[in-house]
Amino acid sequence: IIIIIIIIIIIIIIILSCCFWCFSGQMTDLLFMEKDLVSSLKDYIRAEEHKLEQIKKWADRLDVLSSAATQDPEGFLGHPVNAFKLIKRLNTEWRELERLVLRNMSGAFISNLTIQRKNFPNDDDQTGAAKAMMRLQDTYQLDTNIISTGELPGSSSVASLTVDDCYDLGKVAYSEADYYHTELWMVQTLKQLDQGETSNLVDAITVLDYLIDSAYQQGELERELNFTKRLLELDPTDQQVNWEMKDIEYELFNQKKVEATEEAEGRQRRKSRGRPDDDLFHMRKYEQLCRGEGIRMTPRRQSRLFCRYYNNNRHPRYVIGPVRQEDEWDHPRIVRYHNIVSDKEMEKVKELAKPRLHRSEVVGEETVHFRISQSAFLRAYEDPVVDKINQRIEDITGLDITTADDLQVANYGIGGQYEPHLDFRQKDEPEEFEELGSGNRIATWLLYMSDVPAGGATVFTEVGAAVQPIKGTAVFWYNLFPSGEGDYRTEHAACPVLVGSKWVSNKWIRERGQEFRRHCGLQETD
């Protein structure tokens, strides 16, 4: 019994850790599963068509026979062969036809569907995907019409949202008490209905009900009144809506009266323009950088960034074949290494990680949304490729990786992101990493294993830097000053993936073992 309970708990944990929409690999599996179901459905349709064709032939044959027989029933039945065949048909052939009509041709399809259904996304997955769409909408300041028509920057494929899709997005936002996005998507729904798109699920009256309530919840009386007027145009006889419109007009009149009085008295109310709280301020900086705005690098500073061939002080492995090193930022120093791993090596790392990928946003018993991706850790002994990559990191950085964390592989799917964070332990986290006995995270190595058509940049929110993902390249920076103090300028984030799929692997290098590889210093300098 205990073993059965343990197995059930493990299965539940696996199910709860699944996140179809934040891992492109699982989304790919769903795509092929749907293709298999479509194939099975077509087989069922062909079987039904074949059955109907048999029934039609039988009916046509009997139609001709019965038409001729009923013109002279007595003469027809006077022939013993016709009489015998009539009795035979009614006794035998009609029963065979009955069995044919009642034969269930959907068995194979239903069986396949039942088996595959356990792998289907659930309501939480659909909600998560909808919220990811809204996150992309906010981060990249996308108009609902651009998303609906599928005209996303960096996208070469054609994809569009139906009026029902827009309505579903609005409903998800409403269920989350997100009235701002509810209004945006319900307006888009109404727009597509006005353009003549039809729906069996929703009508303009239902959409306007959502819009009226959303405007009310946001305290926007003008918009609430406009939506109510539109609703009244659709049904002028609705007395309830008439009364509600009069109430809104009355409230709006009083509101304008108060504002006019305050303005006349020189006490005009102004919306707060003060600095928002730190979290909101951080998120705004983060989203700006994701859009390519707010990058703080003057032309003079930029002119001091160079590309070079690098051999790490004539390291034996790189004297003949040095690597290409590029300066991405000066303070803190962030460098990029080009063509650092091969396509074959990256595919092997993905292959090893895929079976173990789990959602990164589950922390303890609570689910947080600062990180939305799937990740897995690979140890050096698991495959020669992992060992080679680890050795390459040590050779290029000059740091000892024997105490470093295992290679972490992460995949960011729809709207996948990692909000601003620091890789090192801060002073108010004295017990963080203590059990490892390997010290703080002195440096970070981040390898990009895919190109991303749009979005997905790594941004450093404190200094205004943005690093674009380029397949086969790795970026490296120190998280700690030579003094051992944390460098808060290294606060960074992974921007939401707008188009494509982002694969990365990273190595957090620890303090232990670096005593003779990176000299200590008393000052906080690069």
Summary of the structure (lengths in Angstrom):
residues: 526
radius of gyration: 33.1
end to end distance: 59.3
largest distance: 120.5
contacts: 1529
relative contact order: 0.09
helix: 51%
strand: 15%
